[in-house]
Amino acid sequence: MTWEFVHYRRLERRLWLIRWRNAGEESVEEDEVLDEMDRTWMKLSEREQAILRGEGPRCWPMDSSALPPQFADARWMAEPEAWAYEGFDSAAQAILSAEAS
């Protein structure tokens, strides 16, 4: 995977978030990302372009509750990380214990 391909994937995620944040309305920020995507596209190999063409569009949030697309080169952004409550089974137990102190 080339740097340009990884960069293009990041731009896809960024575009998705911009469109979601702006409820699909056009914005200057979106135009800038699209311009950068065009420049990056020209630097991709034919194989990389074929991969992206085969996937189809991935930069349009379908509804307001949709999460950004997950790509193999990035950690899932919306995946919650477990919070360790040392010595407690849940956050509620930790809070009750702190309140009792």
C-alpha positions as CSV (number, residue, x, y, z in Angstrom):
1,M,0.0,0.0,0.0
2,T,1.5,3.3,-1.1
3,W,1.5,6.5,0.9
4,E,-0.8,8.0,-1.6
5,F,-3.3,5.2,-1.2
6,V,-3.3,5.6,2.6
7,H,-3.6,9.4,2.2
8,Y,-6.6,8.9,-0.2
9,R,-8.3,6.7,2.4
10,R,-7.8,9.4,5.1
11,L,-9.3,11.9,2.8
12,E,-12.3,9.7,2.2
13,R,-12.9,9.5,6.0
14,R,-12.4,13.2,6.4
15,L,-14.9,13.9,3.5
16,W,-17.5,11.6,5.1
17,L,-17.2,13.4,8.4
18,I,-17.5,16.8,6.8
19,R,-20.6,15.8,4.9
20,W,-22.1,14.2,8.0
21,R,-21.4,17.3,10.0
22,N,-22.8,19.6,7.4
23,A,-25.9,17.4,6.8
24,G,-24.9,16.9,3.1
25,E,-24.8,20.7,2.4
26,E,-21.8,21.9,0.3
27,S,-19.0,23.6,2.1
28,V,-15.6,25.2,1.4
29,E,-14.0,22.5,3.6
30,E,-15.6,19.8,1.4
31,D,-14.4,21.5,-1.8
32,E,-10.9,21.6,-0.4
33,V,-10.9,17.9,0.4
34,L,-12.3,17.0,-3.0
35,D,-9.6,19.0,-4.7
36,E,-6.9,17.2,-2.6
37,M,-8.6,13.9,-3.4
38,D,-8.3,14.7,-7.1
39,R,-4.6,15.5,-6.8
40,T,-4.0,12.3,-4.8
41,W,-6.0,10.2,-7.3
42,M,-3.7,11.2,-10.1
43,K,-0.7,9.9,-8.1
44,L,-2.3,6.4,-7.5
45,S,-1.3,3.4,-9.5
46,E,-3.8,1.9,-11.9
47,R,-4.2,-1.0,-9.6
48,E,-5.1,1.3,-6.6
49,Q,-7.5,3.2,-8.8
50,A,-9.2,0.0,-9.8
51,I,-9.6,-1.1,-6.2
52,L,-11.2,2.2,-5.3
53,R,-13.5,2.1,-8.4
54,G,-14.6,-1.4,-7.5
55,E,-15.7,-0.3,-4.1
56,G,-17.9,2.4,-5.3
57,P,-18.7,5.6,-3.4
58,R,-18.0,5.5,0.3
59,C,-18.1,9.2,1.3
60,W,-21.8,9.7,1.8
61,P,-23.4,9.3,5.2
62,M,-26.7,7.6,4.5
63,D,-28.4,8.7,7.7
64,S,-27.6,10.9,10.7
65,S,-26.8,7.9,12.9
66,A,-24.4,6.3,10.5
67,L,-20.8,5.8,11.5
68,P,-17.9,6.7,9.2
69,P,-16.6,3.8,7.0
70,Q,-14.1,1.5,8.5
71,F,-11.0,1.0,6.4
72,A,-8.4,-1.6,6.9
73,D,-5.6,1.0,7.4
74,A,-7.3,2.7,10.4
75,R,-8.5,1.7,13.8
76,W,-12.3,1.8,14.1
77,M,-12.9,5.4,15.3
78,A,-16.2,4.7,17.0
79,E,-15.1,1.6,18.9
80,P,-15.3,2.3,22.6
81,E,-12.4,1.4,24.7
82,A,-13.0,-0.6,27.9
83,W,-12.4,1.4,31.0
84,A,-10.9,-0.7,33.7
85,Y,-12.5,-0.3,37.1
86,E,-9.8,-1.7,39.4
87,G,-11.5,-4.0,41.9
88,F,-15.0,-3.2,40.7
89,D,-17.4,-5.0,38.2
90,S,-18.9,-1.8,36.9
91,A,-18.7,2.0,36.9
92,A,-21.8,2.1,39.2
93,Q,-20.0,0.0,41.9
94,A,-16.9,2.3,41.7
95,I,-19.1,5.4,42.1
96,L,-21.1,3.9,45.0
97,S,-17.8,3.0,46.7
98,A,-16.4,6.5,46.3
99,E,-19.6,8.1,47.6
100,A,-19.5,5.8,50.7
101,S,-15.9,7.0,51.5
